[in-house]
Amino acid sequence: MRSHGARLALWTALSLLQTGLGEQVRCNFTLTESRVSNRSVSLQWRTLASPCNFSLTYSSDTSRVAWCHPVRIDNTTYGCNPKDLQAGTIYNFRIVSLTGEEKTVVLQTDPLPPARFEVSKEKTTSTSLHVWWTPSSGKVTWYEVQLLDDNQKTQGAQIQERTARNEYTFLNLTAGNKYNIAITAISGDKRSFTIYTNGSTVPSPVKDVGISAETNSLLISWSRGPGNLERYHLMLMDKGILVHSNTVDKSTTSYAFHGLTPGHLYNVTIVTEAAGLQNYRWKPARTTPMEVSNLKVTNDGTMTSLKAKWQRPSGNVDFYNLTLSHQGTVKESRILAPHITETQFKNLTPGRLYQVTISCVSGELSAHKTAVGRTVPEKVGNLEANSNGSMRSLVVSWSPPAGDWEQYRILLLNDSLVLLNITVGKEETHYVIDEVELIPGRQYEVEVTVESGNLKNSKRCHGRTVPMAVLQLRVKHANETSLSIMWQAPAAEWEKYIISLDDRDLLIIHKSLPRDAKEFTFTDLVPGRKYKAAVTSISGDLKNSSSTKGRTVPAQVTGLRVANQGTTSSLFTNWTHAPGDREFYQVLLIHENVVIKNESVSSETSRYSFHSLKSGSLYSVVVTTVSGGISSRQVVVEGRTVPSSVSGVTVNNSGRNDYLSISWLPAPGDVDNYVVTLSHDSRVVQSLVIAKSVSECSFSSLTPGRLYNVTITTRSGKYENHSFGQERTVPDKVQGVSISNSARSDYLKVSWVHATGDFDHYEVTIKNKNNFIQTKTIPKSENECVFVKLVPGRLYSVTVSTKSGQYEASEQGNGRTIPEAVKDLTLRNRSTEDLQVTWTRADGDVDQYEIQLLFNDMKVFPSFHLVNTATEYRFTSLTPGRQYKILVLTVSGDVQQSAFIEGFTVPSVVKNIRVSPNGATDSLTVNWTPGGGDVDSYTVSAFRQSQTVESQTIPKHVSEHTFHRLEAGEQYQILIASVSGSLKNQIEVFGRTVPASVQGIMADNAYSSHSLIVSWQKAVGVVERYDILLLSENGILLSNISEAATTKQHKFEDLIPGKKYKIQILTVSGGLFSKEAQTEGRTVPAAVTNLRITENSTGHLSFSWTPSKGEFKGYNIFLYNPDGTLQERAQIDPTVQSFSFQNLLQGRMYKMVIVTCSEELSNESLMFGRTVPASVSNLKGSNRNMTDSLWFSWSPASGDFDFYELILYNPNGTKKENWKDKNLTEWRFHGLIPGRKYTLCVVTHSGDLSNKVLGESRTAPSPPSLMSFADVANTSLAITWKGPPDWTDYDDFELQWFPRDAITVFNPYNNRKSEGRIVYGLRPGRSYQFSVKTVSGDSWKTYSKPVFGSVRTSMICFATLGSRMMGEGSMC
């Protein structure tokens, strides 16, 4: 293949040959026309001179170079029309003349919309629509998809082009709504034409479905789901079979199904319909089952079983759930099949009242019926009647029966005579019969009956009283080994006595005495022991006893001894136990004939101690044995305590080295005298005897520093006690203390002359101003010591002490170390005119510092003297940049040390700095004035968030610099440094570029009457906030709001509905404002409020409302039928507040929509209103000669209605029956009372409105029966019959006869309901047929079927029944 360049050269050569030109002529041309479609381009151009030949090539980024052969249109005009181009593509068109002139034209073809654009129905939900489309032919940058609701845009999106199938889902839509969807293909800045499709969201299902069940009906309620809907369709299914179906209006939220089977499971489905789509929600529902009937519970005379019987209910029952309970607690539960009608409960508690509950269970529902039954109670057990030692009473005891009971009944019988009849509570298990005077020793019969409800059970036993015992039994006399008792005989009969003596429950004597005995003595007994003596009266097989208790006298102790065991305040006593029984010992302590202690100790104790006694005193101890409150003879012995030692012993040397004084506190208690002994190294030095009234003494001529022992002895009788003390004399002190520092800064040497006398060692203490530093202990053989590591320059005080025990004698001297110089001398801070020097203080003590400033070894200022705590000094008023020498001297006493350092001052900074953006968003200019002093150059730097943006070195004669390529709205830190040698001095300032304006500002009302949402794209650069200005259409400022930099939209609230506004946005950064960005928007006009129905009838509806707020032009009013068709429309002035629709259909639910219009926007309010339904017409009633039925018929009501309600009322106004149905024109009522007048009210229902009409009718009365004739004469007779039952209604009877002779009928009872009449004026011997009908009603009567009877008058003349009744004579 040839290349493009070769083909172009060949084409050019051929053109030259065809034209025959010999030389080139320049062809200048201009492009005159370019037209673009989606698949082709049309280009035209014009030459400026003679005709020329041209070539045209074109290409795109996805296609190779192609040619188009130009066509000569006229002498100077040429054109070319490339076709089959790719839609939405940018092409480069190159037009070249033969002389080399060329022009390039860039054109883009129009994009094409997608070939298929559809709604995916299988992905449609209640709140979303899913659209998809095939890729457009050619190039597409993105697709713009819009969702339209009533031709208003509600949502939009831009979708990037994909190679495969494209799709998008619109979310948050209104359920059951119909939408239009538009799509436009966009390529670059070109847009295709828009194509449309439509779709509807699925209506929302109902929610909160509730079911209220009865035995033969189900009431279904629900809440409307969100979104639009047109109607509901309700279906009741039974195992897949449709039982009932009905369609109701969308305003309905409940519906009732009637005539259902009790306990049956149904399926309720509520279908929501809107926009041709359906959604549903279903729920199982079950009617309530019926309860059983004739439930009975019996015990059949048993104590542990109950039987339950019942009759099966109508309807469906899955099973019976039987529970046997007692006081709310379930004892047994059973599940029985529905065909079972009886069951028995066993192993029950006797006498218990049980509750039997039968639940008829159908699914999850149940109906309950309850009955009660009681088992027979059980007899008591272990019934006994005992006297329990009583002569006048019996104690009846028993064990409770098993089961439940309410009370016991107790009968006491003497043979057949009832002596006592009483009831006691169920908690009792015994009863004492003492209210009846019983005879001692007699046998009685006792009956105990258990009662539970109306049921009882009894048991009997026998019991006997006991005889009387002896009286006033007592102890007559007792000693250590014997007891004598005596008594009086009882006032009754007995046979003998049994005498007994018990020793601790052990019978030791048992003897029979004659009945005349009255006393007895027991011998050979144990001392101090308690005995029980009993005398028993014997009478038959019963006996009664009296007893008394007595005790022998206890024995005394032996071997009593008392000792002090060396103590000063205690005595210790012990003894040998007394023989026999004893409870405790009584121990007495007597001092000077006064009992000071009286103690009782255990009988097992043979010793005792007395404490807290007076030292050295004589005491008496008395011990007595006690048993049962009886004391033995006393035993007495004496004892003495040891005297006390003295206390508070004080030995004092009084600061002297040859003297000691001793003092003490007198010893408590009894003392004879004191002995004081002074000793050293176990050798007595001196000894003194001191009277007991003296408490001090002294010793002199002792050795200095010596330790002495002191002993003080207390004497009382043969006993003594000791106290001890110890003390030493004061030692002697050293002489001639000398201190030397040997010319060192941390060293001192101390020396002295030895002390005389006894001492332990030397202690040398060094101090500084009374602050302890160090102490050294020196052996007494040495007389010097050295202190090192002392503080330089410090004055010390040295003390040399002679130590003997705790005493010392001291001598003192003073000495000072050499001071040191300062350390760490540093130039800490420097400025243009200041130098600050710092140092660390010199070690040790310093009196003051002297500081000097030198320049070229010459003093600049006089010397400065500083306190010893100073660590810095600042020199001021110096020359910037100059080198100085600083000298610091340390002074301590008359000695000093020096240190020095050198340093430079800082060069001065620039002045009058000014930073300005000059209105630019990307640059800052900074200028300044030079400072004083010398400077080599300037360094200018810009920082952004601590990061260097730019840094430049500027010659010292330049004072301005501009930073470029900065970010809009950003704050920058500018540093300008003055450089002089190696030192710099800089100053910082801040500057900020002007912030950029926002982009893409838009205002949207979001279909709101009171708000506008303004949105924008973030401004480039740094933004601190946005100031949003709301202005009226005339530019008046209404609101100024600030939003954070991250915000991209703001909502203005509380705006005037329907009003147009202007909105401006300013970008703010650091107090600078951008150029404003502006847009406009209008709020949706407000809908009317308080829309309500003011009047409705069968043919018209009147509405009123509160006018819309804000700005609007007028109202459009629409009235829609239930199927959505328009019934009527009107356009009215904005001042109108009510409107009426005439000639409407009765009972129809209309939707009234009032639309508020403002320019291109509108808003609406709607409400539903229903006309009053028409009543039925031609309502008629008939009994058709039936006594228990009435037939009513009518013509249907015109218009719309939901159903008829038929209410039949009794004559007294109470409701007899109530029926509801729709497609009816007649109804028959059954089971009525014969002859009764009923009123039927036919109510036409349409929604919550109704209309009614009344009609009356009466059933035929019941016919009479049993007609008979009496007193039949030739011209008269009596007729009787039996009237209808009393529970029927009737007012009279009608009597007819044949032949129709002129006769007289007489009612002799003056009561129209009387069941008989007398007939006069008959013809003798004639046969008559009579009939009687029951009459019900007065003005409007109904008649029963007749009852017939035939009779023939007599030919015999006799006194007629009527003449006898009237008192008249006979007739012939």
QUIKA-V559461 format. One record per backbone hydrogen bond with DSSP energy under -0.5 kcal/mol. NH is the residue of the N-H (numbers start at 1). CO is the residue of the C=O. E is the energy in kcal/mol with one decimal. If there is no record, write none. Layout:
BEGIN
nh co e
NH CO E
NH CO E
END
This chain:
BEGIN
nh co e
7 3 -2.3
8 4 -2.3
9 5 -2.2
10 6 -2.3
11 7 -2.4
12 8 -2.1
13 9 -2.1
14 10 -2.3
15 11 -1.9
16 12 -1.9
17 13 -2.1
18 14 -2.2
19 15 -2.0
20 16 -1.6
21 16 -0.8
28 26 -0.7
30 46 -2.6
32 44 -2.1
33 44 -2.0
35 42 -2.8
37 40 -2.6
41 82 -2.1
42 35 -3.1
43 80 -2.6
44 33 -2.5
45 78 -2.3
46 30 -2.9
47 76 -2.5
48 28 -2.3
55 96 -2.5
56 68 -0.7
57 94 -2.2
58 66 -2.4
59 92 -1.2
60 63 -0.8
63 60 -0.6
66 58 -2.9
68 56 -2.4
70 68 -0.7
71 79 -3.6
73 71 -0.7
73 77 -2.4
74 77 -1.4
78 45 -2.8
79 71 -2.4
80 43 -2.2
85 39 -3.2
88 110 -0.6
89 86 -1.2
91 89 -0.5
91 107 -3.7
92 59 -2.8
93 91 -0.6
93 105 -3.9
94 57 -3.4
94 92 -0.5
95 93 -0.5
95 103 -3.2
96 55 -2.8
96 94 -0.6
97 101 -3.5
98 53 -1.5
100 97 -1.4
103 95 -2.3
105 93 -3.6
107 91 -2.2
107 105 -0.6
109 89 -2.3
110 37 -1.4
112 137 -0.6
118 132 -2.4
120 130 -3.4
121 119 -1.0
123 120 -0.9
124 121 -1.2
125 128 -1.8
129 170 -1.6
131 129 -0.6
131 168 -2.8
132 118 -2.5
133 166 -2.2
134 116 -1.5
139 87 -3.5
141 186 -2.5
142 186 -1.9
143 159 -3.1
144 184 -3.1
145 143 -0.7
145 157 -2.7
146 182 -2.8
147 155 -2.9
148 146 -0.5
148 180 -3.8
149 152 -2.9
152 149 -1.1
154 147 -3.1
155 147 -1.3
157 145 -2.2
159 143 -2.9
159 157 -0.5
161 141 -1.4
166 133 -2.2
168 131 -2.3
170 129 -2.9
171 169 -0.5
173 127 -2.4
177 174 -1.2
179 199 -3.2
180 148 -2.5
181 197 -3.5
182 146 -2.6
183 195 -2.1
184 144 -2.0
186 142 -2.6
187 190 -2.4
190 187 -2.2
192 185 -2.8
195 183 -1.9
197 181 -2.2
199 179 -2.3
201 177 -2.3
202 125 -1.7
204 226 -0.6
207 223 -2.5
210 221 -3.0
212 219 -2.7
213 211 -0.6
214 217 -2.7
218 257 -2.1
219 212 -2.9
220 218 -0.6
220 255 -3.6
221 210 -2.6
222 253 -2.1
223 207 -3.1
228 175 -3.7
230 273 -3.4
231 273 -1.3
232 248 -2.4
233 271 -2.2
234 246 -3.4
235 269 -2.3
236 244 -3.0
237 235 -0.5
237 267 -2.9
238 241 -3.0
241 238 -1.4
243 236 -3.4
243 241 -0.5
244 236 -1.5
246 234 -2.4
248 232 -2.3
250 230 -0.7
252 249 -1.7
255 220 -2.6
257 218 -2.8
260 216 -2.6
264 261 -1.4
266 264 -0.5
266 285 -3.8
267 237 -2.6
268 283 -2.5
269 235 -2.5
269 267 -0.5
270 281 -2.7
271 233 -2.8
271 269 -0.6
272 279 -4.1
273 231 -2.1
274 277 -2.3
277 274 -2.5
279 272 -2.1
281 270 -1.7
283 268 -2.5
285 266 -2.9
287 264 -2.0
288 214 -2.0
290 314 -0.6
293 311 -1.6
296 309 -2.3
298 307 -2.5
302 299 -1.7
306 345 -2.2
307 298 -3.2
308 343 -3.0
309 296 -2.3
310 341 -2.2
311 293 -2.6
316 262 -2.8
318 361 -2.6
319 361 -1.4
320 336 -2.9
321 359 -2.5
322 320 -0.6
322 334 -2.8
323 357 -2.2
324 332 -3.3
325 323 -0.6
325 355 -2.6
326 329 -2.6
329 326 -1.8
330 328 -0.5
331 324 -3.5
332 324 -1.7
334 322 -3.2
336 320 -2.4
340 337 -1.5
343 308 -2.2
345 306 -3.3
348 304 -2.6
351 376 -0.5
352 349 -1.4
354 352 -0.7
354 373 -3.4
355 325 -2.9
356 354 -0.5
356 371 -3.4
357 323 -2.4
357 355 -0.6
358 369 -2.9
359 321 -2.1
359 357 -0.6
360 358 -0.6
360 367 -3.0
361 319 -2.4
361 359 -0.8
362 365 -2.7
365 362 -1.9
367 360 -1.3
369 358 -1.4
371 356 -2.2
373 354 -2.1
375 352 -1.6
376 302 -2.2
378 402 -0.6
381 399 -2.4
384 397 -2.7
385 462 -0.7
386 395 -2.7
390 387 -1.4
394 433 -1.4
395 386 -4.5
396 394 -0.6
396 431 -3.5
397 384 -2.7
397 395 -0.5
398 429 -2.4
399 381 -3.9
404 350 -3.3
406 451 -3.0
407 451 -1.6
408 424 -2.6
409 449 -2.3
410 422 -3.6
411 447 -2.8
412 420 -2.1
413 445 -3.4
414 417 -2.8
415 413 -0.7
416 414 -0.5
417 414 -2.1
418 416 -0.5
419 412 -3.6
419 417 -0.7
420 412 -1.3
422 410 -2.3
424 408 -2.3
426 406 -0.7
428 425 -1.4
431 396 -2.9
433 394 -3.7
433 431 -0.6
434 432 -1.1
438 392 -0.7
438 436 -1.2
440 438 -0.5
442 439 -2.0
444 463 -3.3
445 413 -2.6
446 461 -3.1
447 411 -2.6
448 459 -2.9
449 409 -2.9
450 457 -3.8
451 407 -2.5
451 449 -0.5
452 455 -3.3
455 452 -2.2
457 450 -1.7
459 448 -1.4
461 446 -2.0
463 444 -2.1
465 442 -1.2
466 390 -1.4
471 488 -2.6
474 486 -2.3
476 484 -3.5
477 484 -1.2
479 482 -1.8
483 522 -2.7
484 477 -2.7
485 520 -3.3
486 474 -2.1
487 518 -2.2
488 471 -3.0
492 490 -1.8
495 538 -2.7
496 538 -0.6
497 513 -2.2
498 536 -1.3
499 497 -0.5
499 511 -4.0
500 534 -2.2
501 509 -2.2
502 532 -3.3
503 506 -3.2
504 502 -0.6
506 503 -0.9
507 505 -0.6
508 501 -2.4
508 506 -0.6
509 501 -1.3
511 499 -3.3
513 497 -2.5
517 514 -1.5
520 485 -2.3
522 483 -4.0
525 481 -3.1
528 553 -0.5
529 526 -1.4
531 550 -3.8
532 502 -2.1
533 548 -2.9
534 500 -2.5
535 546 -3.2
536 498 -2.0
537 544 -3.5
538 496 -1.6
539 542 -2.4
542 539 -1.7
544 537 -2.0
546 535 -2.4
548 533 -2.7
550 531 -2.4
552 529 -1.9
553 479 -1.0
555 579 -0.8
558 576 -1.7
561 574 -2.4
563 572 -2.6
567 564 -1.9
571 610 -2.1
572 563 -4.1
573 608 -3.4
574 561 -1.7
575 606 -2.4
576 558 -3.8
581 527 -3.0
583 626 -2.6
584 626 -1.9
585 601 -2.2
586 624 -3.3
587 585 -0.6
587 599 -3.5
588 622 -3.2
589 597 -2.2
590 620 -3.2
591 594 -2.7
594 591 -1.1
596 589 -2.6
596 594 -0.7
597 589 -1.3
599 587 -3.0
601 585 -2.7
603 583 -1.0
605 602 -1.6
608 573 -2.8
610 571 -3.3
613 569 -2.8
617 614 -1.5
619 639 -3.3
620 590 -3.0
621 637 -3.7
622 588 -2.6
623 635 -2.5
624 586 -2.4
626 584 -2.6
627 630 -2.5
630 627 -1.6
632 625 -2.8
635 623 -1.4
637 621 -1.9
639 619 -2.5
641 617 -1.7
642 567 -2.4
644 668 -0.8
647 665 -1.1
650 663 -3.3
652 661 -2.6
656 653 -2.4
660 699 -2.8
661 652 -2.7
662 697 -3.6
663 650 -2.1
664 695 -2.3
665 647 -3.4
670 615 -2.3
672 715 -5.0
673 715 -0.7
674 690 -3.3
675 713 -1.5
676 688 -3.5
677 711 -2.7
678 686 -3.3
679 709 -2.6
680 683 -2.6
683 680 -0.9
685 678 -3.2
686 678 -1.8
688 676 -3.4
690 674 -3.4
692 672 -0.6
694 691 -1.7
697 662 -2.8
699 660 -3.3
701 658 -0.5
702 658 -2.2
706 703 -1.5
708 727 -3.7
709 679 -3.2
710 725 -3.4
711 677 -2.5
712 723 -3.3
713 675 -2.7
714 721 -3.9
715 673 -2.0
716 719 -2.9
719 716 -1.9
721 714 -2.5
723 712 -2.3
725 710 -2.7
727 708 -2.2
729 706 -1.8
730 656 -1.9
732 756 -0.7
735 753 -1.5
738 751 -2.7
740 749 -2.1
744 741 -1.7
748 787 -2.3
749 740 -3.0
750 785 -3.1
751 738 -2.0
752 783 -2.1
753 735 -3.5
758 704 -1.6
760 803 -3.6
761 803 -1.2
762 778 -3.3
763 801 -2.5
764 776 -3.1
765 763 -0.5
765 799 -2.8
766 774 -2.8
767 797 -2.8
768 771 -2.0
771 768 -1.9
772 770 -0.6
773 766 -1.7
774 766 -1.6
776 764 -2.8
778 762 -3.1
778 776 -0.5
780 760 -0.5
782 779 -2.0
785 750 -2.6
787 748 -3.2
789 746 -0.6
790 746 -1.3
794 791 -1.4
796 794 -0.5
796 815 -4.2
797 767 -3.3
798 813 -3.4
799 765 -2.9
800 811 -3.2
801 763 -3.1
801 799 -0.5
802 809 -3.1
803 761 -2.8
803 801 -0.6
804 807 -3.1
807 804 -2.1
809 802 -1.5
811 800 -1.9
813 798 -2.5
815 796 -2.4
817 794 -1.9
818 744 -0.9
820 843 -0.7
823 840 -2.4
826 838 -3.6
828 826 -1.0
828 836 -1.4
829 836 -1.0
831 834 -2.6
835 875 -2.0
836 829 -3.3
837 835 -0.5
837 873 -3.0
838 826 -3.4
839 871 -2.5
840 823 -3.3
843 821 -0.5
845 792 -2.7
847 891 -2.3
848 891 -1.9
849 866 -2.5
850 889 -2.5
851 864 -2.9
852 887 -2.8
854 885 -3.7
855 858 -2.8
858 855 -0.9
860 853 -3.1
861 853 -0.7
864 851 -2.8
866 849 -4.0
866 864 -0.5
868 847 -0.7
870 867 -1.6
873 837 -2.3
875 835 -3.3
878 833 -2.4
882 879 -1.5
884 903 -3.1
885 854 -3.0
886 901 -3.4
887 852 -2.7
888 899 -3.6
889 850 -3.8
890 897 -3.6
891 848 -2.7
892 895 -3.0
895 892 -1.8
897 890 -1.9
899 888 -1.7
901 886 -1.9
903 884 -2.2
905 882 -1.0
906 831 -2.6
908 932 -0.6
911 929 -4.0
914 927 -2.4
916 925 -2.3
920 917 -1.9
924 963 -2.0
925 916 -2.7
926 961 -3.1
927 914 -1.9
928 959 -1.9
929 911 -4.0
936 979 -3.7
937 979 -1.1
938 954 -2.8
939 977 -2.1
940 938 -0.5
940 952 -3.4
941 975 -2.6
942 950 -3.2
943 973 -2.3
944 947 -3.1
947 944 -1.5
949 942 -3.1
950 942 -1.4
952 940 -3.3
954 938 -4.0
954 952 -0.5
956 936 -0.6
958 955 -1.8
961 926 -2.8
963 924 -3.3
966 922 -2.9
970 967 -1.5
972 991 -3.7
973 943 -2.6
974 972 -0.6
974 989 -3.4
975 941 -2.6
975 973 -0.5
976 987 -2.6
977 939 -2.7
977 975 -0.5
978 985 -3.7
979 937 -2.5
979 977 -0.5
980 983 -2.7
983 980 -1.8
985 978 -2.0
987 976 -1.8
989 974 -2.5
991 972 -2.3
993 970 -1.7
994 920 -2.1
996 1020 -0.7
999 1017 -1.6
1002 1015 -2.8
1004 1013 -2.8
1008 1005 -1.5
1012 1052 -1.4
1013 1004 -3.8
1014 1012 -0.6
1014 1050 -2.9
1015 1002 -2.8
1016 1048 -2.1
1017 999 -3.6
1022 968 -3.2
1024 1068 -2.5
1025 1068 -1.8
1026 1043 -2.4
1027 1066 -2.8
1028 1026 -0.6
1028 1041 -4.0
1029 1027 -0.6
1029 1064 -3.3
1030 1039 -2.9
1031 1029 -0.6
1031 1062 -3.3
1032 1036 -2.6
1033 1060 -0.6
1035 1032 -1.9
1038 1030 -3.7
1039 1030 -1.6
1041 1028 -2.8
1043 1026 -2.6
1045 1024 -0.9
1047 1044 -1.5
1050 1014 -2.5
1052 1012 -3.0
1052 1050 -0.6
1053 1051 -0.6
1055 1010 -2.3
1059 1056 -1.5
1061 1081 -3.5
1062 1031 -2.9
1063 1079 -3.0
1064 1029 -2.4
1065 1077 -2.5
1066 1027 -2.7
1068 1025 -2.6
1069 1072 -2.0
1072 1069 -1.6
1074 1067 -2.1
1077 1065 -1.9
1079 1063 -2.3
1081 1061 -2.3
1083 1059 -2.0
1084 1008 -2.7
1086 1109 -0.8
1089 1106 -1.8
1092 1104 -2.3
1094 1092 -0.6
1094 1102 -2.3
1095 1102 -1.3
1097 1100 -2.3
1101 1141 -1.9
1102 1095 -2.9
1103 1139 -3.1
1104 1092 -2.2
1105 1137 -2.1
1106 1089 -3.4
1111 1057 -2.8
1113 1157 -3.2
1114 1157 -0.9
1115 1132 -2.0
1116 1155 -2.1
1117 1130 -3.6
1118 1153 -3.0
1119 1128 -2.9
1120 1151 -3.0
1121 1125 -3.3
1124 1121 -2.1
1127 1119 -3.4
1128 1119 -1.6
1130 1117 -2.5
1132 1115 -2.0
1136 1133 -1.5
1139 1103 -2.3
1141 1101 -3.0
1144 1099 -3.4
1147 1172 -0.7
1148 1145 -1.3
1150 1148 -0.7
1150 1169 -3.5
1151 1120 -2.1
1152 1150 -0.6
1152 1167 -2.8
1153 1118 -2.9
1153 1151 -0.6
1154 1165 -2.7
1155 1116 -3.3
1155 1153 -0.5
1156 1154 -0.5
1156 1163 -3.7
1157 1114 -2.2
1158 1161 -3.0
1161 1158 -2.4
1163 1156 -2.0
1165 1154 -1.9
1167 1152 -1.8
1169 1150 -2.6
1171 1148 -1.9
1172 1097 -1.9
1174 1198 -0.7
1177 1195 -1.7
1180 1193 -2.7
1182 1191 -2.6
1186 1183 -2.1
1190 1229 -1.4
1191 1182 -3.9
1192 1227 -2.4
1193 1180 -2.4
1194 1225 -2.5
1195 1177 -3.6
1200 1146 -3.3
1202 1245 -3.6
1203 1245 -1.2
1204 1221 -4.4
1205 1243 -2.6
1206 1204 -0.5
1206 1219 -3.2
1207 1205 -0.6
1207 1241 -2.4
1208 1206 -0.5
1208 1217 -2.1
1209 1207 -0.5
1209 1239 -3.1
1210 1214 -3.1
1213 1210 -2.0
1216 1208 -3.8
1217 1208 -1.4
1219 1206 -2.3
1221 1204 -2.2
1224 1222 -2.2
1227 1192 -2.4
1229 1190 -2.4
1232 1188 -2.2
1235 1260 -0.6
1236 1233 -1.7
1238 1236 -0.5
1238 1257 -3.1
1239 1209 -1.8
1240 1255 -3.8
1241 1207 -2.9
1242 1240 -0.6
1242 1253 -2.6
1243 1205 -2.9
1243 1241 -0.7
1244 1242 -0.5
1244 1251 -3.9
1245 1203 -2.6
1245 1243 -0.6
1246 1249 -2.8
1249 1246 -2.1
1251 1244 -1.6
1253 1242 -1.4
1255 1240 -2.3
1257 1238 -2.1
1259 1236 -2.0
1260 1186 -2.3
1265 1282 -2.5
1268 1280 -3.0
1270 1278 -2.8
1273 1271 -0.6
1273 1276 -3.6
1274 1356 -0.5
1277 1319 -1.6
1278 1270 -3.2
1279 1317 -2.9
1280 1268 -2.8
1281 1315 -1.6
1282 1265 -3.7
1283 1281 -0.6
1288 1285 -1.4
1289 1234 -2.7
1291 1335 -3.3
1292 1335 -2.2
1294 1333 -2.9
1295 1293 -0.5
1296 1294 -0.5
1296 1331 -2.8
1298 1329 -1.4
1301 1299 -2.2
1303 1301 -1.5
1304 1320 -2.1
1306 1304 -0.5
1306 1318 -3.4
1308 1306 -0.8
1310 1307 -0.9
1314 1311 -2.1
1316 1314 -0.9
1317 1279 -2.3
1318 1306 -3.0
1319 1277 -2.7
1320 1304 -3.2
1322 1275 -2.9
1326 1323 -1.7
1328 1326 -0.5
1328 1351 -3.9
1329 1298 -3.0
1330 1328 -0.5
1330 1349 -3.4
1331 1296 -2.7
1332 1347 -2.0
1333 1294 -2.4
1335 1292 -3.6
1336 1342 -2.4
1341 1339 -0.7
1342 1336 -2.2
1344 1334 -1.9
1347 1332 -1.8
1349 1330 -2.4
1351 1328 -2.6
1353 1326 -2.3
1354 1273 -1.3
1358 1356 -0.6
1364 1360 -2.3
1365 1361 -2.0
1366 1362 -2.2
1367 1363 -1.4
1368 1363 -2.4
1371 1358 -0.5
END
